[in-house]
Amino acid sequence: MQDFTFHMPAAVADAASLLGSCEDPKLIAGGMTLLPTLKQRLAEPTDLIDLGAIADLKGVKREGDQIVVGAMTCHADVAASELVLSTIPGLAMLAGQIGDPAVRHRGTIGGSSANADPAADYPAGLVGLCATVVTNQREIPADDFFTGLFDTALEPGEIITAMRFPIPKWSHYMKLRHPASGYAVVGVMVVDTGAGVRVAVTGAGPSVFRVAAMEEALSKDFSVKSIEAIKVDADGLNADMHASAAYRAHVITVLAKRAVAARG
């Protein structure tokens, strides 16, 4: 790990000012990805800006028909939030399956989303739940936020401050969990928004994506039968020592069916 200057601003505006004035700064939230990267010397920032002291970035609250989760809220707090459990239990279920207890008590929803790991759980949650990513500069629909492998729509100097989740009619998350890391080999979020159904997939491709055929079928007939014959094209999906692209394509349908069946 190379030397760097450590900063702990007390406000988002101060963090943004540091981002604009430092030579090669990096933001740190929970540090679940950045710290190992620094240890391996794959990143050598001149300045590390810790968002942990900014109280406004933590917590869960309700604003009208939306649940607002601060960017520095850890996964464990999202999973245990009575407000989330009572309004969007699918989101609480997703957060409770991330990593292990140590990761869940350190990792944050904002840090995970900004990292955009292809096997992370939150991308499926944000896209499936039609969330909005709030930054210090604008609001970005989740459908437009994740742009590729470890890539997002965030601009230099932009800091995620919160996530806004419309309260859906129903939601459920199913995941084939990597036995060592806890990452999603495949994760599927199925959401009935009340105006239609959304099916978002993580782990299977370079970035989160939706399955339009399933969404259309479930919007007409919310049943396992309506999607059991739908096959996802394996072309372009991830393949590694843990699962082939064809296997991941198959698992998407299996998990989607299980999610739908969970509604009863």
Residue pairs with C-beta under 8 A, 6 or more apart in sequence:
1 38
1 39
1 41
2 38
2 41
2 44
4 44
4 45
4 46
4 47
4 48
5 22
5 46
5 47
5 48
6 47
6 48
6 50
7 15
7 18
7 47
7 48
7 49
7 50
8 49
8 50
8 52
8 53
9 15
9 17
9 18
9 49
9 50
9 51
9 53
9 54
10 53
10 54
11 54
11 56
12 54
12 56
12 57
12 136
12 159
12 161
13 136
15 27
15 49
15 51
15 54
15 159
16 136
16 157
16 159
18 25
18 47
18 49
19 25
19 27
19 49
19 156
19 157
19 159
20 157
22 46
22 47
22 49
23 46
23 47
24 44
24 45
24 46
24 47
25 45
25 46
25 47
25 48
25 49
26 34
26 43
26 45
26 47
26 48
26 49
27 49
27 51
27 114
27 159
28 34
28 35
28 48
28 49
28 50
28 51
28 52
28 111
29 51
29 52
29 71
29 72
29 107
29 108
29 110
29 111
29 114
30 74
30 103
30 106
30 107
30 108
30 111
30 112
31 106
31 111
32 99
32 103
32 106
32 107
32 111
32 112
33 111
33 115
33 117
34 43
37 43
38 44
38 45
51 57
51 71
51 72
51 110
51 159
52 72
54 72
56 70
56 161
57 70
57 71
57 72
57 73
57 110
57 161
57 162
58 70
58 72
58 73
58 77
59 69
59 70
59 73
59 77
60 67
60 68
60 69
60 70
60 73
60 77
60 78
60 81
60 83
60 84
61 67
61 68
61 83
62 68
62 83
62 87
63 164
65 166
65 167
66 164
66 165
66 166
66 167
67 83
67 84
67 87
67 88
67 91
67 164
67 165
67 167
68 162
68 163
68 164
68 165
69 78
69 84
69 109
69 162
69 163
69 165
70 110
70 161
70 162
71 108
71 109
71 110
71 111
71 113
71 159
71 160
71 161
71 162
71 163
72 108
72 110
72 111
73 108
73 109
73 110
74 104
74 105
74 106
74 107
74 108
74 109
75 95
75 96
75 98
75 99
75 103
75 104
75 105
75 107
75 108
75 109
75 112
76 95
76 96
76 101
76 104
76 105
78 84
78 91
78 92
78 95
78 109
79 92
79 93
79 95
79 96
79 104
80 92
81 92
84 91
84 92
84 95
85 92
87 167
88 129
88 165
88 167
88 168
88 171
89 171
89 172
90 125
90 128
90 129
90 168
90 170
90 171
90 172
90 173
90 189
90 190
90 191
91 125
91 129
91 165
91 171
91 173
93 172
93 173
94 121
94 122
94 124
94 125
94 173
94 175
94 187
94 189
95 104
95 109
95 121
95 125
96 104
97 121
97 173
97 175
97 177
97 182
98 104
98 107
98 112
98 121
98 122
98 182
99 107
99 181
99 182
99 183
100 182
103 182
109 122
109 163
110 160
110 161
110 162
110 163
112 120
112 121
112 122
113 120
113 122
113 123
113 126
113 133
113 145
113 152
113 160
113 163
114 152
114 154
114 160
115 150
116 123
116 146
116 147
116 148
116 149
116 150
116 151
116 152
116 207
117 150
117 183
118 149
118 150
118 202
118 203
118 205
118 206
118 207
118 238
119 178
119 181
119 183
119 184
119 185
119 202
119 203
120 183
120 184
120 202
121 173
121 175
121 184
121 187
121 202
123 142
123 146
123 200
123 202
123 207
123 208
124 173
124 184
124 187
124 188
124 189
124 200
124 201
124 202
124 208
125 131
125 173
125 189
125 200
126 133
126 142
126 145
126 146
126 163
126 208
127 142
127 143
127 146
127 189
127 198
127 200
127 208
127 210
128 171
128 173
128 189
128 190
128 191
128 198
128 199
128 200
128 210
129 142
129 165
129 166
129 168
129 171
129 189
129 191
129 198
130 141
130 142
130 143
130 166
130 168
130 191
130 193
130 198
131 142
131 163
131 164
131 165
131 166
132 139
132 140
132 141
132 142
132 163
132 164
133 139
133 140
133 141
133 142
133 145
133 160
133 163
134 140
134 160
134 161
134 162
134 163
134 164
135 154
135 158
135 159
135 160
135 161
136 158
136 159
136 161
137 155
137 157
137 158
138 158
139 164
140 153
144 153
145 152
145 153
146 152
146 153
146 207
146 208
147 153
147 207
148 206
148 207
149 206
149 207
151 207
154 160
166 193
168 191
168 192
168 193
168 194
169 192
169 193
169 194
170 191
170 192
170 263
171 189
171 190
171 191
171 192
172 189
172 190
172 259
172 260
172 262
172 263
173 187
173 188
173 189
173 190
173 259
174 187
174 188
174 190
174 255
174 256
174 258
174 259
174 262
175 184
175 186
175 187
175 188
175 203
175 255
176 184
176 185
176 186
176 187
176 203
176 243
176 251
176 255
177 183
177 184
177 185
178 184
178 185
178 242
183 203
184 202
184 203
185 203
185 242
185 243
185 248
185 251
186 201
186 202
186 203
186 204
186 243
186 248
186 251
186 252
186 255
187 201
187 202
187 203
187 255
188 199
188 200
188 201
188 202
188 252
188 255
188 256
188 259
189 198
189 199
189 200
189 201
189 202
189 259
190 197
190 198
190 199
190 218
190 256
190 259
190 260
191 197
191 198
191 199
191 200
192 218
192 222
192 263
196 215
196 219
197 214
197 215
197 218
197 219
197 222
198 210
198 215
199 210
199 211
199 214
199 215
199 218
199 256
200 208
200 209
200 210
201 208
201 209
201 210
201 211
201 232
201 252
202 208
203 238
203 248
204 232
204 237
204 238
204 248
204 249
204 251
204 252
205 236
205 237
205 238
206 236
206 238
211 230
211 232
211 252
211 256
213 227
213 230
214 227
214 230
214 256
217 226
217 227
217 230
218 226
218 227
218 260
220 226
222 260
222 263
223 260
224 257
224 260
224 261
227 253
227 256
227 257
227 260
228 253
228 257
230 253
231 249
231 253
232 249
232 250
232 252
232 253
233 249
234 244
234 245
234 246
234 248
234 249
235 245
236 245
237 245
237 248
237 249
238 245
238 248
239 245
239 248
243 251
